[in-house]
Amino acid sequence: MAEIIQKDGTWVFDGDALRLTPGRDKNVSLFRKTLGELVVPLGALAGVSFEQGKKAGRLRLRLRDGADPLLHATGGRLTEPHDPYQLIVESDRYGVAEYLVEEVRNALLLDQVPADPVDAYLLPGPSVPLSVSAGDGTATFDGEHIRLEWNWKTEDAKAAAGSRTLALADLTGVEWHPAAGLENGHLRFTVRNAPTKAPPKYDPNAVELWGFKKDPLMALVAAAVQARLPHPARAIATDVPQPRPELPSPPVASAEDDHDALLRRLRELGELHRSGVLTDDEFTMAKQAVLKRM
């Protein structure tokens, strides 16, 4: 077993999985503390690295594409303070960090874990029920339904429509974008047969985010919903037109089989001629045609 304990968190590797527990230090983000402990199976890992710095280093995990609903829902938009797959390492613990990296890499080689994408989630996503208030509303998810409720900061037309409940079965997607610069972020749900291009400020299926402390928590709602939607790799596979099956080609007769068939045809013509069905001229013409094929 390999273990490293830091103010930023604790990572423990038992040969089958990595257990990532966020620290209680004041510098650990609210997002990581709320997400809590993660158990990452060895089969979900694509790699691990350790980068040394003058004052501190950083452990990084790389997961296989499609293994984690959180990474899919956030699309790589979680910044470093909120990334649960990084750990700040103090300089006096560099040796321990390097040992953990070596142990994980050896296990990946021993188990011959591929780095290719997967077509099923290998992590369960955040647990439910889950409720987050940020931006212009509150998003609550119980595993089957999402409820969106608005606050006093919500745009008037959007608030006038009242609270909204979306069934998981009616959703085709979910996305989370943090606020960046002058552009606001959002948590948006895509409803089947009801696409919208309205800005999040006016979209009744979206919560608008303004870049405040609790905004990243909306990514937990996105990940919990994503974990219960069809895996994107399988959805793409079903959308790709499948080639039509080819009809079997008629069997190709061998030269020997063809010769036997022509002999049988000659015998049939002879019988038809003897029985008077074919005249002399008809029999002669038909026989010559068969003989040419032989």
C-alpha positions in Angstrom: 0.0 0.0 0.0 1.2 3.5 -0.8 -0.1 6.6 1.1 0.6 10.3 1.1 -0.9 12.7 3.7 -0.9 16.4 3.0 -2.8 19.5 4.0 -4.3 19.5 0.6 -5.6 15.9 1.0 -4.7 12.3 1.4 -4.2 9.7 -1.4 -4.1 6.0 -0.6 -3.4 3.3 -3.2 -4.1 -0.3 -2.2 -3.2 -2.0 -5.5 -6.8 -2.0 -6.8 -8.0 1.6 -6.4 -6.9 5.0 -5.4 -8.8 6.7 -2.5 -8.7 10.5 -2.8 -9.8 12.4 0.3 -9.7 16.2 0.3 -7.9 17.9 3.2 -9.5 20.2 5.8 -7.1 23.0 5.2 -8.7 26.5 4.6 -7.1 26.5 1.1 -9.0 23.4 0.0 -11.9 24.6 -2.2 -15.5 24.3 -1.2 -16.1 22.2 -4.3 -13.6 19.5 -3.3 -14.8 19.5 0.3 -18.5 19.1 -0.9 -17.6 16.4 -3.4 -15.9 14.4 -0.7 -13.9 11.2 -1.0 -13.4 9.6 -4.4 -12.5 6.0 -5.0 -10.9 5.6 -8.4 -10.6 2.0 -9.6 -7.3 1.1 -11.2 -9.1 0.3 -14.5 -10.3 3.9 -14.8 -6.7 5.3 -14.8 -4.8 6.2 -17.9 -1.7 7.5 -16.1 -0.2 9.4 -13.1 2.5 12.0 -12.8 4.4 14.0 -10.3 5.8 17.5 -11.0 8.3 19.0 -8.6 8.5 22.7 -7.8 10.7 24.9 -5.7 8.3 25.1 -2.8 5.7 22.5 -3.6 5.0 19.8 -6.2 1.8 18.4 -7.7 0.5 14.9 -8.2 -1.8 14.5 -11.1 -4.1 11.7 -12.2 -5.2 11.2 -15.8 -8.4 9.2 -16.2 -9.4 7.2 -19.3 -11.8 9.2 -21.5 -15.4 8.4 -20.6 -14.6 6.9 -17.2 -15.9 9.8 -15.0 -19.2 11.6 -15.4 -17.8 14.6 -13.6 -15.0 15.1 -16.1 -17.5 14.6 -19.0 -20.0 17.1 -17.5 -17.4 19.8 -16.9 -15.5 19.2 -20.1 -12.1 20.1 -18.6 -13.4 23.4 -17.3 -12.7 22.8 -13.6 -9.8 25.0 -12.6 -6.9 23.7 -10.5 -8.3 24.6 -7.1 -11.4 22.5 -7.8 -9.8 19.6 -9.7 -10.1 16.5 -7.4 -7.4 14.6 -9.4 -4.6 16.9 -8.3 -2.8 17.0 -5.0 -0.3 19.7 -3.8 2.7 18.0 -2.3 5.1 19.7 0.2 8.8 19.5 -0.7 9.7 17.3 2.2 7.3 14.6 0.9 8.6 14.4 -2.7 10.0 10.9 -2.0 6.6 9.6 -0.9 4.9 11.1 -3.9 7.4 9.5 -6.3 6.9 6.1 -4.5 3.1 6.4 -4.9 3.5 7.2 -8.6 5.8 4.2 -9.1 3.4 1.8 -7.3 0.4 3.0 -9.5 2.4 2.7 -12.7 3.6 -0.8 -11.8 0.0 -1.9 -11.1 -1.1 -0.4 -14.4 1.6 -2.4 -16.2 1.0 -5.6 -14.2 -2.8 -5.5 -14.9 -2.2 -4.4 -18.5 -4.8 -1.6 -18.1 -5.2 0.1 -21.5 -5.4 3.8 -21.9 -8.2 3.8 -24.5 -11.5 5.5 -23.9 -14.3 3.4 -22.3 -18.0 3.1 -23.2 -19.3 2.9 -19.6 -18.7 5.1 -16.5 -16.3 3.5 -14.0 -17.1 6.1 -11.3 -20.6 6.6 -9.9 -20.7 10.4 -9.8 -21.9 12.5 -6.9 -24.5 10.9 -4.7 -28.1 12.1 -4.6 -30.3 13.7 -3.4 -28.4 16.9 -4.1 -29.3 20.5 -4.0 -27.3 23.6 -4.9 -28.1 27.3 -4.8 -26.0 29.6 -7.0 -26.6 32.3 -9.6 -30.2 33.0 -10.3 -31.6 29.8 -8.9 -31.5 26.5 -7.0 -31.1 23.1 -8.7 -32.3 20.0 -6.9 -31.8 16.4 -8.2 -33.3 13.3 -6.5 -32.1 10.8 -9.1 -35.2 10.9 -11.3 -36.3 14.6 -11.4 -34.5 18.0 -11.5 -36.3 20.9 -9.9 -35.3 24.4 -10.8 -36.4 27.2 -8.5 -35.7 30.9 -9.0 -34.7 33.7 -6.7 -35.2 37.5 -6.6 -32.2 38.0 -9.0 -33.9 35.9 -11.8 -34.9 37.8 -15.0 -38.6 38.7 -14.7 -40.0 36.7 -17.7 -38.1 33.6 -16.6 -39.2 33.9 -13.0 -42.9 34.5 -14.1 -43.0 31.0 -15.5 -42.4 29.6 -12.0 -40.5 26.7 -10.7 -39.7 23.9 -13.2 -39.5 20.2 -12.9 -37.7 18.1 -15.5 -37.8 14.3 -15.7 -34.5 12.6 -16.2 -36.1 10.4 -18.9 -36.9 13.6 -20.9 -33.3 14.8 -21.0 -30.7 14.3 -23.7 -27.9 16.2 -22.1 -26.5 18.5 -19.4 -23.7 21.0 -19.5 -21.9 23.2 -17.0 -19.9 26.3 -17.9 -18.2 28.5 -15.4 -18.3 32.3 -15.8 -15.2 33.5 -17.7 -14.3 37.2 -17.9 -17.4 39.2 -18.9 -19.3 36.1 -20.0 -21.6 34.5 -17.4 -21.6 30.7 -16.9 -24.6 28.3 -16.7 -25.9 24.9 -15.8 -28.2 23.9 -18.7 -30.4 20.9 -19.3 -31.2 19.8 -22.9 -34.8 18.5 -23.1 -35.7 16.0 -25.8 -37.7 17.6 -28.7 -37.4 21.1 -27.1 -34.0 22.5 -28.0 -33.3 26.2 -27.2 -30.7 28.7 -28.1 -31.9 31.3 -25.6 -29.2 32.8 -23.3 -29.2 31.2 -19.9 -30.7 34.4 -18.5 -33.9 33.7 -20.3 -33.7 29.9 -20.7 -36.2 28.2 -18.2 -34.1 25.0 -18.4 -30.9 26.8 -17.3 -29.4 28.4 -14.2 -27.3 31.4 -15.0 -24.0 31.7 -13.0 -22.1 34.9 -12.3 -18.7 33.7 -11.1 -19.3 33.5 -7.3 -18.0 31.0 -4.8 -20.8 28.4 -5.1 -20.8 28.3 -8.9 -18.6 25.2 -9.1 -21.1 23.3 -6.9 -23.5 23.3 -9.9 -21.0 21.0 -11.6 -21.9 18.4 -9.0 -25.5 18.5 -10.1 -24.4 18.2 -13.8 -22.2 15.2 -12.9 -24.9 13.5 -10.9 -27.3 13.9 -13.9 -24.7 12.9 -16.4 -24.0 9.6 -14.5 -27.6 8.6 -15.0 -27.9 9.5 -18.7 -26.8 7.1 -21.4 -23.0 7.0 -21.8 -22.0 9.4 -24.7 -20.0 6.7 -26.4 -23.0 4.4 -26.6 -25.3 7.2 -27.7 -22.9 8.1 -30.5 -22.8 4.4 -31.6 -26.6 4.2 -31.8 -26.7 7.5 -33.8 -24.3 6.3 -36.5 -26.1 4.7 -39.4 -25.4 1.0 -39.5 -24.5 -0.6 -42.9 -27.2 -2.6 -44.5 -26.5 -6.3 -44.4 -25.4 -7.6 -47.8 -27.5 -10.2 -49.4 -25.6 -13.5 -49.8 -24.3 -14.0 -53.2 -25.7 -16.9 -55.2 -23.4 -19.9 -55.0 -20.9 -20.1 -57.8 -21.1 -23.5 -59.5 -17.9 -25.4 -60.2 -17.0 -26.5 -63.7 -17.8 -30.1 -62.8 -21.3 -29.2 -61.4 -22.0 -27.2 -64.6 -21.0 -30.1 -66.9 -23.3 -32.5 -65.1 -26.2 -30.0 -65.4 -25.7 -29.7 -69.1 -25.7 -33.5 -69.5 -29.0 -33.7 -67.6 -30.3 -31.0 -69.9 -29.4 -33.0 -73.0 -31.1 -36.1 -71.6 -34.3 -34.0 -71.0 -34.2 -32.7 -74.5 -33.8 -36.2 -75.9 -36.9 -37.4 -73.9 -38.9 -34.4 -75.1 -37.9 -35.1 -78.7 -38.8 -38.8 -78.4 -42.2 -38.0 -76.9 -43.0 -35.6 -79.7 -42.9 -32.4 -77.7 -40.0 -31.1 -79.7 -39.8 -31.2 -83.5 -36.6 -32.3 -85.2 -35.5 -28.8 -85.9 -36.3 -27.6 -82.4 -34.4 -30.5 -80.9 -31.4 -29.8 -83.1 -31.3 -26.1 -82.3 -31.6 -26.7 -78.5 -29.0 -29.5 -78.6 -26.5 -27.3 -80.4 -27.0 -24.5 -77.9 -26.3 -26.9 -75.0 -23.2 -28.4 -76.7 -21.8 -24.9 -77.3 -21.9 -24.3 -73.5 -20.1 -27.5 -72.9 
